[in-house]
Amino acid sequence: METKIALLAYNFPHKKTQDFIFRLLVEGYKIDVIYAADAVKLNIPASSVKTKINHIGLVHPQIIAKQLNIDYKIIAHDSPELPNDIIKRGIDIGIISGARILKEPVINSFRLGIINYHPGIIPHARGLDALLWSIYNKQPLGVTAHLVDKRVDAGKILQINPIKIYKKDNIFDLSERLYEIQLEMLATSIEKTINKDFLILENYGAYNRKMPANLEEETMNQLPKYLEIFGE
């Protein structure tokens, strides 16, 4: 029986959403529906340092979905209607390409679970600014694919993939590599979910909040030393 997949995404041009759609199709997976949430204003202070590049030339996911004949539903991810729709469609797996913290009714409505790709190695780098906190705490960089539960950046661990680090890297190299490895992990994490091949940790570590501005600048000053330690 074919596994039914839903993509939880943002309802605006968004690189991760765009890339996840294309990569899933290339890997041979059919997307049954895209649940696209409108943008919301977050109560998080702006960063004092820039760690990601600004992308241009993105296509709105609704246009992509229309061209590829994928059902596209604009709905808030905390809407009480969403669990009913998931159950009605018989969706097995949810994949997050863009979402806020999900509530239990949504999490529990997927037969096999929701896969999230966290740009940090759990349990050492849970929460926000995983890249910066990993550098600050001198921890290796990598991505954790896990099945979401009511805790943030916890749940059942499907796989942890460290990234390669080179001595000549800059912060944008590290950020992009953390992103690109998520695309490489899509197919494997789906198969692990189907086969219920996961690990439950005894301790998921502390949750990191937004890094304060003074620590952001200190972290960037520490980057050359970090690259000397971890870089090839």
LINNOR-V242834 format. One record per backbone hydrogen bond with DSSP energy under -0.5 kcal/mol. NH is the residue of the N-H (numbers start at 1). CO is the residue of the C=O. Records with the same first field share a line. If there is no record, write none. Layout:
BEGIN
NH=CO / CO
END
This chain:
BEGIN
5=3 / 30
6=93
7=33
8=6 / 95
9=7 / 35
11=37
12=10
18=14
19=15
20=16
21=17
22=18
23=19
24=20
25=21
26=22
27=23
28=25
29=24
32=5 / 30
33=5
34=71
35=7 / 33
36=34 / 73
37=9 / 35
44=42
51=49
55=53
63=60
64=60
65=61
66=62
67=63
68=64
69=66
70=65
71=32
73=34
74=72
75=36 / 73
79=76
82=79
83=79
84=80
85=81
86=82
87=83
88=84
89=85
90=86 / 87
91=86
92=4
93=4
94=113
95=6
96=115
97=8 / 95
98=8
106=103
107=103
108=104
109=105 / 106
110=107
111=91
112=92
113=92
115=94
116=146
118=116 / 144
120=118
122=120
124=121
125=121
126=123 / 206
128=208
133=129
134=130
135=131
136=132
137=133
138=135
139=134
143=161
144=118
145=143 / 159
146=116 / 144
147=156
148=114 / 146
149=151
154=151
156=147
157=199
158=145 / 156
159=145
161=143
162=160
163=141
169=166
174=170
175=171
176=172
177=173
178=174
179=175
180=176
181=177
182=178 / 179
183=179
184=180
185=181
186=182 / 183
189=185
190=186
191=187
192=188
193=189
194=190
195=191
196=193
197=192
198=196
199=157
201=199
208=126 / 206
215=212
216=212
217=213
218=214
219=215
220=216
221=217
222=218
223=219 / 220
226=222
227=223
228=224
229=225
230=226
231=227
232=165
END
